[in-house]
């Protein structure tokens, strides 16, 4: 790694605080107390500054859409394997659609123990068609917090704790890719947020360059670079400003070179966004790759995202990664679906939210597949999981174990043209759980002693690995990436 380029790309070159580390690699952390910066906030900067990140550009560059379910989603939508014993000891009983009066699985429990009415039928289809992998044992054993703030911070930075002054996952990726000349200054929208501010883009102690900062877009891809969008200028006034910019640009005065570049970039972005907005019309969506013609319905159907706030934002995000290979990381959030802090009325509220999420993800996976994009990974996870018994308000309190849903195109489909990333496979159900009884009431699930489990921080480590970081453990409290290929004890007998 070229240390000087790295420092320059991070905006840190010349900082007095870094001089000890540059003079032999000692004193950087030792100076933390003197500068008022915690040791934790410097772990990422130290690893990159000292050249400890081993980077190899992957043959296929990934594009990541991160969907974080704020509030802590229950695992039960993706894992009802223990619901019979859970229900037997729950102070409030689940409906007979999940557990019959005879203590058997109800009709709403699918073959692989998904919750049919909570997107389970869609999950079964996605698993069968190689577009979804479910890790059922995203389970925290380090610094086991069940509070929102530290869980959000740790999951989106890859480090335990909740300090504000450390960089987020996407910020680290940007700094490392820029240091290795993978992201150029001319890249359009390499980092995008559809949810406004997010911990995943925390700058912390990394003073990244302007083009690495996330651009905020909305579900309609409203263009923040188009002057008339703000309503302050008429079209005639806008044309006058453009003409003035051209006059300045053609003056030959080197002092205006940066102004010229800025106007040129603004025009380039405006054209790009307008073209992208044109293609997100459902009339231009590709045909459903699963369509099977019949005598009554011989013509293929075009894909159509759910007409919801979340569906429209996901449609915009997928169109962005399809139309713009420069986009490396998108933070989508789950706005429009409702919160996931289901302390009450869970059986009534939760299924609809998860069903809406899975229906939209199913269309996204088909969309990527129809467009030949196997290099796009969609991650879905949250703060933490929840207890599995129903509390006095018929809801679930904070727990630990949760699912990680990984969604994408089937890499073996005939339409795929981009190639696939190493290190993950779709169409799997990973991890086995057991019900655990704690105290007189509290129940939760945990991985069985012979099951694969992954810390929530491993999601960050996995994403680092996809982008070419060979030793991501150095950025994630020594947590290895998730093993999607050869994990022990995958789910084998769903009807047992």
C-alpha positions in Angstrom: 0.0 0.0 0.0 1.3 3.5 -0.9 1.2 5.2 2.5 1.6 8.8 1.1 -1.3 8.3 -1.3 -3.4 6.8 1.5 -2.8 9.8 3.8 -3.5 12.2 1.0 -6.7 10.5 0.1 -7.8 10.6 3.7 -7.0 14.2 4.1 -4.6 13.5 6.9 -1.3 14.2 5.3 0.7 16.7 7.3 -1.2 16.2 10.5 1.1 16.4 13.5 -0.8 13.7 15.3 0.4 11.2 12.7 4.1 12.1 12.7 5.1 9.5 15.4 3.5 6.7 13.4 5.3 7.8 10.3 8.6 7.7 12.1 8.7 4.0 12.7 5.1 3.1 13.5 5.2 4.0 17.3 3.4 6.5 19.3 0.1 6.9 17.3 -2.1 5.2 19.9 0.0 6.5 22.7 -0.8 10.0 21.7 -4.5 9.4 21.9 -4.8 10.5 25.5 -2.9 13.7 24.8 -5.1 14.6 21.9 -8.3 13.8 23.7 -9.2 11.1 21.1 -10.1 7.6 22.4 -8.0 4.6 21.4 -11.2 3.0 19.9 -11.7 5.9 17.5 -8.2 5.5 16.1 -8.2 1.8 15.4 -9.3 2.1 11.8 -7.1 5.1 11.1 -4.1 3.4 12.7 -4.6 0.2 10.6 -4.8 2.2 7.3 -2.1 4.7 8.1 0.4 2.1 9.1 -0.2 0.2 5.9 -1.7 -2.8 7.7 -4.6 -3.2 5.4 -3.7 -5.8 2.8 -5.6 -4.8 -0.3 -6.0 -6.7 -3.6 -8.5 -5.3 -6.2 -11.1 -8.0 -6.8 -11.6 -9.2 -10.4 -15.3 -8.3 -10.0 -16.0 -5.2 -8.1 -19.1 -5.5 -5.8 -21.9 -3.0 -5.4 -23.6 -3.2 -2.0 -27.1 -2.1 -1.0 -27.3 -2.0 2.8 -30.8 -2.2 4.3 -30.7 -1.7 8.1 -33.9 -2.5 10.0 -33.8 0.0 12.8 -35.4 -1.1 16.0 -34.3 -4.7 16.0 -36.3 -7.2 13.9 -37.6 -10.4 15.2 -36.0 -13.6 13.8 -39.3 -15.5 13.7 -40.2 -14.5 10.1 -37.2 -16.4 8.9 -36.9 -19.0 11.7 -39.9 -20.7 13.2 -38.0 -24.0 13.8 -38.4 -23.8 17.6 -41.9 -22.3 17.7 -43.7 -25.4 19.2 -41.6 -25.5 22.4 -41.6 -21.7 22.5 -45.4 -21.5 22.4 -45.8 -24.3 25.0 -44.1 -22.1 27.6 -45.1 -18.6 26.4 -47.3 -16.8 28.9 -49.3 -15.6 25.9 -50.0 -18.0 23.1 -49.4 -17.7 19.4 -52.2 -18.1 17.0 -53.1 -21.6 15.7 -51.8 -20.5 12.3 -48.3 -21.0 13.8 -48.9 -23.7 16.4 -52.1 -25.9 16.4 -54.0 -26.8 19.5 -52.3 -30.2 19.3 -48.9 -28.5 19.5 -48.0 -29.1 15.9 -46.8 -26.6 13.3 -49.7 -24.6 11.9 -50.5 -24.0 8.3 -48.5 -20.7 8.3 -45.2 -22.5 8.9 -43.5 -23.2 5.5 -41.4 -26.2 4.7 -38.2 -24.4 5.7 -39.9 -23.0 8.8 -40.5 -19.5 7.4 -43.6 -17.5 8.5 -45.8 -17.8 5.4 -47.8 -14.7 6.1 -44.7 -12.7 6.9 -43.0 -13.1 3.5 -42.4 -16.8 4.0 -43.8 -18.0 0.7 -41.6 -15.4 -1.1 -38.6 -16.5 0.9 -39.2 -20.2 -0.1 -39.3 -19.1 -3.8 -36.1 -17.0 -3.5 -34.2 -19.8 -1.8 -35.3 -22.3 -4.4 -34.3 -20.0 -7.2 -30.9 -19.2 -5.7 -31.6 -15.5 -5.0 -31.6 -15.5 -1.2 -29.4 -16.9 1.6 -30.7 -16.8 5.2 -28.1 -16.9 8.0 -30.3 -17.7 11.1 -27.6 -17.3 13.7 -26.3 -13.7 13.6 -25.6 -13.9 17.3 -23.6 -11.6 19.5 -21.3 -13.1 22.1 -18.9 -10.1 22.3 -20.0 -7.1 24.3 -23.6 -8.5 24.3 -25.6 -5.3 24.3 -29.4 -5.3 23.8 -29.7 -1.5 23.6 -30.3 0.3 20.4 -27.5 2.9 20.3 -24.5 0.6 20.9 -25.9 -2.1 18.7 -26.5 0.3 15.8 -23.0 1.8 16.1 -21.2 -1.5 16.4 -23.1 -3.1 13.5 -22.5 -0.2 11.1 -18.9 0.3 12.1 -17.8 -3.3 12.7 -16.5 -2.4 16.2 -17.9 -2.9 19.7 -19.1 0.2 21.6 -20.9 3.3 20.5 -18.4 6.2 20.1 -19.5 8.9 17.7 -15.9 9.7 16.7 -15.0 6.7 14.6 -15.6 6.1 10.9 -18.4 4.0 9.6 -18.1 1.0 7.4 -18.7 2.8 4.1 -16.3 5.6 5.0 -13.5 3.1 5.6 -14.2 1.4 2.3 -14.1 4.8 0.5 -10.7 5.7 2.0 -9.1 2.4 1.2 -10.4 2.2 -2.4 -9.3 5.8 -3.0 -5.9 5.1 -1.6 -5.5 2.2 -4.0 -6.7 4.3 -7.0 -9.9 2.2 -7.4 -12.2 5.2 -7.1 -11.3 8.2 -9.2 -12.1 11.8 -8.5 -14.4 11.7 -11.6 -16.5 8.8 -10.2 -20.2 9.7 -10.1 -22.1 8.8 -6.9 -19.7 6.2 -5.5 -21.6 6.5 -2.1 -25.3 7.2 -1.8 -27.8 7.4 1.0 -31.5 7.1 0.7 -32.0 7.6 4.4 -30.2 10.8 5.1 -27.5 10.6 7.9 -26.4 7.2 8.8 -23.7 5.8 11.1 -22.4 3.7 8.2 -21.1 7.0 6.7 -19.7 8.4 9.9 -16.4 10.3 9.1 -14.9 9.9 12.5 -11.2 10.7 12.3 -11.0 10.0 8.5 -11.1 13.4 6.7 -12.2 11.9 3.3 -12.2 13.9 0.1 -15.4 15.6 -1.2 -16.2 12.9 -3.8 -16.2 10.2 -1.2 -19.0 11.8 0.9 -22.4 10.3 0.4 -24.9 11.9 -1.9 -28.4 12.0 -0.5 -31.2 11.0 -2.9 -34.8 10.1 -2.5 -37.2 7.6 -4.0 -37.9 9.8 -7.0 -34.1 10.5 -7.5 -34.8 14.2 -7.2 -31.7 15.8 -8.5 -29.9 18.0 -5.9 -27.6 19.3 -8.6 -30.3 20.7 -10.9 -30.7 24.4 -9.9 -34.3 24.7 -11.0 -35.3 21.9 -8.6 -35.0 24.3 -5.7 -37.6 26.6 -7.2 -35.4 29.7 -6.8 -34.7 30.2 -10.5 -36.8 30.3 -13.6 -35.7 28.4 -16.7 -34.7 31.7 -18.3 -32.6 32.7 -15.3 -31.0 29.3 -15.3 -30.0 29.7 -19.0 -28.4 33.0 -18.2 -26.3 31.5 -15.4 -25.3 28.6 -17.8 -24.3 31.2 -20.4 -22.2 33.1 -17.9 -20.5 29.9 -16.8 -19.6 29.2 -20.4 -18.2 32.7 -20.8 -16.0 32.2 -17.7 -15.0 28.8 -18.8 -13.8 30.1 -22.2 -12.0 33.1 -20.9 -8.7 31.2 -20.6 -8.1 32.5 -17.1 -6.6 29.6 -15.1 -8.0 31.1 -11.9 -11.4 30.0 -13.0 -10.4 26.4 -13.8 -12.0 25.0 -10.7 -15.2 26.9 -11.4 -15.2 25.5 -14.9 -14.8 22.0 -13.5 -17.6 22.5 -11.0 -20.1 23.7 -13.7 -19.1 20.9 -16.0 -19.5 18.3 -13.3 -22.9 19.7 -12.3 -24.1 19.4 -16.0 -22.7 15.9 -16.2 -24.6 14.9 -13.0 -27.8 16.5 -14.1 -27.8 14.6 -17.4 -27.0 11.4 -15.7 -29.7 11.8 -13.1 -32.3 12.7 -15.7 -31.4 9.6 -17.8 -31.7 7.5 -14.7 -35.1 9.0 -13.7 -36.3 8.1 -17.2 -35.4 4.5 -16.8 -37.1 3.9 -13.5 -40.5 4.1 -15.1 -42.2 0.7 -14.7 -42.9 0.8 -18.4 -39.1 0.3 -19.0 -38.7 -2.5 -16.5 -37.4 -5.8 -17.8 -39.6 -8.9 -18.2 -40.0 -11.2 -15.3 -37.3 -13.9 -15.7 -39.6 -16.5 -14.0 -42.5 -15.9 -16.4 -43.9 -19.1 -17.9 -46.3 -18.5 -20.8 -49.7 -20.2 -20.8 -52.5 -20.4 -23.4 -54.5 -17.8 -21.5 -51.4 -15.6 -20.7 -48.9 -16.0 -23.5 -47.2 -12.6 -23.2 -44.5 -12.0 -20.5 -45.1 -9.7 -17.7 -42.8 -6.8 -16.9 -41.4 -6.6 -13.4 -43.1 -4.1 -11.1 -42.0 -3.0 -7.7 -44.6 -2.5 -4.9 -46.1 0.9 -5.1 -45.0 1.8 -1.6 -42.5 4.3 -0.2 -39.9 1.5 0.4 -40.7 -0.2 -2.9 -40.0 3.1 -4.8 -36.8 3.7 -3.0 -35.5 0.2 -3.6 -36.4 0.5 -7.3 -34.4 3.7 -7.4 -31.4 2.1 -5.7 -31.4 -1.0 -7.9 -31.7 1.2 -11.1 -28.8 3.2 -9.8 -26.4 0.3 -9.4 -27.5 -1.1 -12.7 -27.0 2.2 -14.6 -23.9 3.4 -12.7 -21.0 1.0 -12.1 -19.3 3.8 -10.1 -21.8 3.4 -7.3 -20.1 1.1 -4.7 -22.3 1.4 -1.6 -25.9 2.5 -1.0 -27.5 2.9 2.4 -31.2 2.4 2.0 -32.6 1.9 5.5 -36.1 0.6 5.8 -38.2 3.8 5.9 -41.7 3.3 4.7 -42.1 -0.2 6.2 -42.5 0.9 9.8 -40.2 0.4 12.8 -39.0 -3.0 14.1 -39.2 -2.3 17.8 -42.2 -4.6 18.3 -42.8 -4.5 22.0 -46.6 -4.9 21.5 -49.1 -6.2 19.0 -46.4 -8.1 17.2 -48.6 -10.8 15.6 -50.7 -8.1 14.0 -48.0 -5.6 12.9 -44.9 -7.7 12.1 -46.1 -10.0 9.3 -47.2 -7.2 7.0 -43.9 -5.3 7.4 -41.8 -8.3 6.7 -44.1 -9.4 3.8 -43.7 -5.9 2.2 -40.0 -6.1 2.6 -39.6 -9.5 1.0 -42.0 -8.8 -1.8 -39.8 -5.8 -2.8 -36.6 -7.7 -2.4 -38.0 -10.5 -4.6 -38.5 -8.0 -7.4 -35.1 -6.5 -6.8 -33.4 -9.9 -7.2 -35.3 -10.6 -10.4 -34.5 -7.1 -11.7 -30.8 -7.7 -11.1 -30.9 -11.1 -12.7 -32.8 -9.9 -15.8 -30.1 -7.2 -16.2 -27.3 -9.7 -15.8 -25.9 -8.1 -12.5 -24.5 -10.8 -10.2 -22.1 -8.5 -8.5 -24.8 -6.7 -6.5 -25.3 -7.8 -2.9 -28.2 -6.6 -0.8 -27.7 -7.0 3.0 -30.7 -7.0 5.4 -30.2 -7.0 9.2 -30.7 -4.8 12.2 -29.7 -3.7 15.7 -30.4 -7.1 17.3 -33.0 -9.8 17.6 -35.8 -10.2 20.1 -37.1 -12.5 22.7 -39.3 -15.2 21.2 -42.1 -15.5 23.8 -45.0 -13.1 23.7 -44.9 -10.6 26.5 -47.9 -9.1 28.4 -48.5 -6.7 25.5 -48.4 -9.5 22.9 -45.0 -8.3 21.6 -41.3 -9.1 21.9 -38.7 -7.4 24.0 -35.1 -6.9 23.1 -33.1 -10.1 22.5 -30.0 -11.2 20.6 -30.2 -13.7 17.8 -31.4 -12.4 14.4 -31.3 -13.3 10.7 -29.1 -11.9 8.0 -30.8 -11.9 4.7 -28.5 -11.8 1.7 -30.3 -11.1 -1.6 -29.1 -11.0 -5.2 -29.4 -12.4 -8.7 -29.0 -16.1 -9.2 -25.3 -16.2 -10.3 -26.0 -19.3 -12.5 -28.8 -17.7 -14.5 -28.3 -17.6 -18.2 -28.7 -13.8 -18.2 -25.7 -13.1 -16.0 -23.0 -11.1 -17.6 -21.0 -9.4 -14.8 -19.5 -12.4 -13.1 -19.9 -13.1 -9.4 -18.0 -12.2 -6.2 -16.0 -14.8 -4.4 -16.9 -15.9 -1.0 -20.7 -16.1 -0.9 -23.4 -18.4 -2.3 -27.1 -17.8 -2.5 -29.9 -20.4 -2.1 -28.7 -21.5 1.4 -30.2 -21.6 4.9 -27.4 -21.5 7.4 -27.5 -22.0 11.2 -29.5 -24.1 13.6 -31.1 -22.7 16.8 -32.4 -24.0 20.1 -34.9 -22.5 22.4 -33.3 -21.3 25.7 -35.3 -20.6 28.8 -34.0 -18.0 31.2 -35.7 -17.2 34.4 -39.4 -17.9 34.9 -40.6 -16.4 31.6 -37.9 -15.1 29.2 -37.2 -17.2 26.1 -34.9 -16.6 23.3 -33.0 -18.7 20.7 -29.3 -19.3 20.4 -27.2 -21.3 18.0 -26.9 -25.0 18.9 -23.5 -26.1 20.1 -22.7 -27.6 16.7 -24.1 -24.7 14.6 -22.3 -22.0 12.7 -22.7 -18.6 14.2 -21.5 -15.1 13.1 -21.1 -12.0 15.2 -23.1 -9.0 13.8 -19.7 -7.3 13.3 -18.9 -10.0 10.8 -21.3 -8.3 8.3 -18.8 -5.4 8.1 -15.9 -7.8 7.8 -17.6 -9.7 5.0 -18.3 -6.5 3.0 -14.7 -5.4 3.5 -13.6 -8.7 2.1 -15.8 -8.3 -1.0 -14.2 -5.0 -1.8 -10.7 -6.6 -1.8 -9.5 -6.1 1.8 -7.7 -9.4 2.5 -7.4 -9.0 6.3 -10.7 -7.3 7.3 -10.3 -8.6 10.9 -7.9 -5.7 11.5 -10.9 -3.3 11.1 -13.5 -5.3 13.0 -12.3 -6.3 16.4 -10.6 -9.4 14.9 -13.9 -10.8 13.5 -13.6 -13.0 10.4 -15.9 -12.7 7.4 -19.0 -14.9 7.3 -18.5 -18.3 5.7 -21.3 -18.6 3.1 -19.7 -21.5 1.2 -18.8 -24.2 3.8 -20.5 -23.3 7.1 -21.0 -26.3 9.4 -24.4 -27.7 10.0 -26.5 -26.1 7.3 -30.3 -26.6 7.6 -30.8 -30.1 6.1 -34.2 -31.6 7.2 -36.7 -28.7 7.3 -39.7 -30.9 8.2 -38.1 -32.6 11.3 
